[in-house]
């Protein structure tokens, strides 16, 4: 097993792409991995939005060997702290905008201008987009974007994150790749990667990312970066309502905390969606 490092000291295991944790999910035991998406209209949307705001500088991994993917190594303490996120989600504070709820959506591309908010250990902040279908305990949701989460990562740096649920944030789903579900395919970019963003009151930069439903497989492909890197996907099998389309798409800034005043930062957000 080889390790991949970042300039910030984060360590990733290089795991055989066909033996990654995603396939421990009971619904993915017989899943055939998809190494690249079948996208046409969605890539045109990405091209439309990709050059509209200066891009952030991303922390690229050294890279994993052929047919292996980077999975961030997490400690026991980090796993415990990550579970707190599901509790915070249920009582989070946010500002958001939603597209018309009586339409169906198959994909979305977004650029969010971002500067690192200063957070203490008991707080987190995000700039993100989310797609949903279903209600209450049957809610299917995927959330993704950047977050600052000192308790998990030990710093105030913005990082790429993904969060999903298939049952209203009760049991099915998790943050990043801390449970089986998301299938990683890219050898150099992954969840938890550092974003070298702009500064508040100074030069502004933006993080570009997108999520599109593959028209053939039905998998939800996650892409980010100036090179439109195909990071991986949430398989169709792990969802019920999101297996076909999303009924609601929103974009928001989110904050959570144990104690004290809440603070978060929302800057320019540009979204293009396909219906």
N, C-alpha and C positions, 0 to 999 in steps of 0.2 A: 504494500500500500504506500503510495506516494503522497506527500503533503504539498499543498499549494499555499503560498503566503501572499499577504498584501503588505504594502509599505507601512501600514498601521499596526502590523503584528497579528492580524487575524489569521487563524489557521483553518484550513479546509482539508478534509479528507478527499483524496481522489478515488472514487468508488466506481467499479465497473457499472456502466450505464444500464446493463440488464439486471444488476443485482442491487440497485439503489433502494432505499427504504420505502419508496412509494408502493412497491409491489408487495409489501407486507399488509396492505389494506385488503380486507377480505373480498371486496368487489373488484380487485385488480389482479387477482391470482392468475387469471388467464388473459390479461391485457396484452395486446400486441403494441409495442412501443412505436410511436410516430416520431421520426427523427427530424421532420420539417413540415411546416404547415402548407395547406393548399389554399393560398390567399391571392385574390386579384383586386377586387374593389377595395378591400381593407388596406392593401399596400398603397393604393392611390390616396386614400385618406391620410395615411401616415406621411406620404410625401408632401401633401398639402400643408400639413401642420409643422413638419420637422424643421423648417428654416425660418420660422416666424419670430423666434426669440432666441438670443444667444444660449448655447447649451452649457450645462455644468461640466466640470471635469470629473471623470469617474475613476475610482481606484480599481484598476484591472489586476486580476490575479495573474500569477506567473503562468498559469495554464496547467491543465492536466493532460496526461498521455492520451493517445488515441483510444476511443471507446470507453473513456471514463469521464466522470463529471464531478465538480466540486460540491461537497456538502459541508457546511460550516460545523466545526466541532464546538459543542456546547457543554458547559459544566452542569453539575447537578443543581447548583445555585441558580444558574441561568434558566434551567427548565422550570424551577419553582417560580422565578420572577415572571417568566413568560405566561404562566397560568394566571397570574394576576391580571393580565391584559383582558382576559375574557370577563372578569368581574368589572373592570373599569369601563369596558365597552357598554355594559348595561346601564351605567350612570354617567356616561360621558357628556361633555358639553361641546356643542358644535355649531358652526354656521355653514349652511349648505344651500345649494340650488338644485332643483330636480327638473328633468325633462318631463314632457307630458306623459302621464301615467297610463293612458289608454292606448298607447302604441306598443309595438314589440320592437326590441333592439337586439342586434346581433354583434355589435362591436362598437368600440369607442377609442379615440386617440386623444391624448391630452398633453398639454404643456403647462406646468406650474412653475412660475417664478418663485424662487426659494432662497431664504437666508436663515441660517441656523438660529432658532430662538434659544435663549439661555434657560435651561431647565435644571431644577435640583433633582435629587435622586428619586423623590416620591411623585414625580410628574412625568408625563409624556405628551408629545405633540406631533401631529401629522398634517400633511397636505396630501389629499388623496381623491380617488374616484371610487365609486362602488356600483355594482350591478346586482339587482335582486329580482327574485320572483318567489311567490308564495307568501303566506302570512303567519305571523306568530311562531308557534313551535314547529311549523313546517317551512319556515323561511329558508330559502337558498340564497347565499350572498357571497360575493367575492369582493374584497377591498384591497387596493394596492396603491402605492405611491412612495413618498418618503416619510420617515419618522425620525424623531429624536427621542431616545429611550435610555436614559442613563442607567437605570437599574439593571437592564439586560446587558448593555454593551460597555458600561463603565466610563462613558464619555458623553460629550454634548454634540457629537457629530451626527449629521443627517445621513441616513442609510436607506437603501431600498427595502421595502417590506411587502409582504402579501399575507392576506388573512382570508380564510374561507369557513363557511359552515353549511351544513345541509339540514340542520334541525334547530334553527334559531339560537345558535351559540350555546347549546347545552352539552352535547357529547361529540357530535360528528363535526370535525373541523379543528383548525388550530392556526397559530401564527407561524409564518414562514414555512419551514420544513420540519417542525418539531413533532409532527405526526405523519403517518403515511397518507399520501394523496397527490401532492404536486409532483409531476414528472419532470426532472431536470434533464436538458439535452445539451446546453451550451457548456463548453469546456473552460470558459474564462470569466463569465459573469454569473452571479447568483444572488439570492436574497442575503441581505446583511452587508452588501458591498457599500463602501463609503462613497459619499457624494461631496466633492469639493465645490460647495455652492458659493453664491455671492455674499455680500455683507449688507446688513441693514443700514440704509442711508447711503450706501456706496454702489458699486457696480452690481447690477442685477444679472443673474443667470437663471436658467430654467431647466427642469428635469423633464424630459420627454419620454412618455411610455404609452402603451396601448394594450388592449385586450380584445381579441376577435375570436368569434366562433368559427372553427374550421367548417366549411360548407359540406365536406364529405364525411369527416369523422365525428363532428359534433364537439370535439375537444375545445376548451377555451385557452387559446394561446396568449402567453404574456411576452411582450417585447419591450425593450427599452434601449436607450442610448442613441447617440448620433449615428451609429452604424446600423440601427434597427435590428439589434441582436435578438434572435429568437431564443429566449431563456428556457422556456419549457411550457408546460400546459397543465391545467386541471382537467382530468379525464371526464368525459361525459358520464361514465358509470357511477361516479361518486355523488351525482346530483339527481334530484327528481324534477323539480320545477325548472331549474336552470339547464336541464338536459337539452332543451330546444331553444328557448329564447329568454330574454330578460324583459320584464314588464316595467321596471323602473331603473333609471340611471341617474346618479347624483354625484356631485363633486363638492368637496367640503374641506374645512379645516377642523380638526378634532383635538380636544385636550382632555386629559384625565389626571387625577391626583388623589392621593390619600388625604392630605391635610393642606391647609394654607390656601392662598389665593391662586386662581387659575390664570394662566396666561398662554396665549398662542398667537400665531402670526399667519395671516392669510394675505398672499400677494396676488398678482395677476394670474388668472386661470383661463386657458383657452381650450375648448373642447370641440371635437368634431365626431359625430356618431353616425352609424349606418343603421337603417331600419329596413 
